[in-house]
Amino acid sequence: MAIRVNLDVMLAKRKMSVSELAEAIGITPVNVSVLKNGRAKAIRFSTLNAICETLHCQPGDVLEWVDGEGE
């Protein structure tokens, strides 16, 4: 996969835990961990919107396209 998830970086910058983010956006901590660890196959726009709203960031702060990674 050529999309890198930088959610762990944003959580560290905001000094927020996975469980705090999960509670704030209304999904399970397990699902946040799946996303954070790059194992998710998809993300709903509503979830991405909630993450960005909670972390006060842009989608590009959370998701990054990397040429050739995962080929």
C-alpha positions, 0 to 999 in steps of 0.5 A, a space after each residue: 500500500 502506498 498510503 502511510 497513516 501518520 495517526 500515531 504522530 498526530 496523537 503524540 503531537 496532541 498528547 492524546 491516547 488511542 482510547 481518548 481519540 476513540 471515545 471522542 470520535 465514537 469508534 472502538 479503540 481496536 478500530 483506531 489501533 487498526 488505522 493507526 498501525 496501517 492495517 486498515 483497508 479503508 476509512 470512512 470520510 465521516 471518520 476522517 472528518 471526526 479525526 481531523 476535527 478532534 486533532 485540529 488537523 488536515 487529512 494530509 496530516 493523517 494520511 500520506 501517499 508514498 511512492 513505491 512503498 508496499 510494492 
